[in-house]
Amino acid sequence: MSWPIRVVLDNGSAHTAKKTKAWLAGHPRRHVHWTPPHASWLNQIELYFSAPAKSVIRYGDFSSRDDLISKIESYILGKNETAKPYRWTCDGTR
C-alpha cells in the first residue's frame, strides 16, 4: 500500500503555475493543501516545528531513535502544560 504524501503550500505564484499544476496532476500520491490567501498559517506551522528543533533536536545527544522520540514528546507535553488559548482580537478593519 502506498500512502499519500501531504504537502502544505502557500498560494505563491510558483506553486500555482501551470507547470506545477501539471506535475501535481501527474503525481496523484501528492495531496496539496493550500493555505488561505493573505493568511500566515504556514508561518505558524514553521514556528511550531522550529521551537522543538531549536530546543531539543539541534544540540541534543540521543542514544537511539526511541530516545529522540521520547525527548520530543516530553518537550511537547511540557509545553502543553503551560499552553494558553490564543484569543483573536482583530476585527478585520484598520
C-alpha positions in Angstrom: 0.0 0.0 0.0 1.4 3.4 -0.8 0.5 6.3 1.5 -0.4 9.7 0.2 2.1 12.5 0.6 0.5 15.6 2.1 2.1 18.9 1.4 1.0 22.3 2.8 1.8 25.2 0.5 1.1 28.9 0.4 -0.6 30.5 -2.6 2.6 31.8 -4.1 2.8 32.1 -7.9 5.4 29.3 -8.1 3.0 26.8 -6.5 0.1 27.8 -8.7 1.9 27.9 -12.1 0.6 25.7 -14.9 3.8 23.5 -14.9 3.4 22.9 -11.2 -0.3 22.0 -11.5 0.6 19.7 -14.4 3.3 18.0 -12.4 1.0 17.5 -9.4 -1.7 16.1 -11.7 0.8 13.5 -12.9 1.7 12.5 -9.3 -1.6 11.5 -7.7 0.0 10.5 -4.3 0.8 14.1 -3.6 -2.1 15.8 -1.9 -1.6 19.6 -1.7 -3.3 21.7 0.9 -3.3 25.4 0.1 -3.2 28.0 2.9 -5.9 30.7 2.6 -4.8 33.8 0.7 -3.4 36.6 2.9 -3.0 34.2 5.8 0.1 33.4 7.8 -0.9 29.8 8.5 2.3 28.4 7.0 4.4 30.7 9.2 2.6 29.4 12.3 3.4 25.8 11.3 7.0 26.7 10.7 7.1 28.4 14.1 5.5 25.4 15.8 8.1 23.0 14.4 11.1 25.3 14.9 10.7 25.5 18.6 11.4 21.8 19.4 14.0 21.8 16.6 15.9 24.6 18.4 15.3 23.4 22.0 15.6 19.6 21.6 17.0 18.4 18.4 19.7 20.9 17.3 22.1 20.4 20.3 20.6 17.1 21.6 22.5 13.9 22.3 20.4 10.9 21.6 21.3 7.3 22.2 18.7 5.9 19.8 15.7 6.8 17.7 13.4 6.0 20.6 15.4 8.3 22.8 14.9 11.2 20.3 11.2 10.5 20.1 10.9 10.4 23.9 12.7 13.7 24.3 10.5 15.4 21.6 7.3 14.0 23.3 8.5 15.2 26.7 9.1 18.7 25.3 5.6 18.8 23.7 3.9 17.6 26.9 5.8 20.2 28.9 4.7 23.0 26.6 1.1 21.8 26.7 1.1 22.0 30.5 1.7 25.8 30.3 -0.2 26.5 27.0 -2.8 29.2 26.9 -5.5 29.6 24.2 -4.9 32.2 21.6 -7.5 35.0 21.6 -8.1 36.6 18.2 -8.5 40.3 18.6 -8.6 41.6 15.1 -12.0 42.7 13.8 -10.8 42.8 10.2 -10.8 46.6 9.9 -7.9 49.1 10.0 
